[in-house]
């Protein structure tokens, strides 16, 4: 049987601390993701305004 403290130490050993390269890669991925979100939000806004204009013209 293993003790809870032994399990804690073994799981802590298996965790990896991110290095500078990992952090740089993650920050780059985050920036790219945020840019994609902004593009999608802008497109949604354009579509909403077009839809409102169509409803306005139709009524």
C-alpha positions, 0 to 999 in steps of 0.5 A: 500500500502507498501512503497519500504523501508517497502518492503526492511525491510521485505525482509531483515528480511526473509534473513538468515545469514549463520552460522559457520555450514552452511559455513563449510557444504558449504566448504565441498560441494565445495571441493567435487564438485571440486574433482569431476570436477578434476576427470572428467577433467582427464577422458576427457584428457585420452579419448582425448589422446586415440582418437588422438592415434586411429586417428593417427593409422588409418591414 
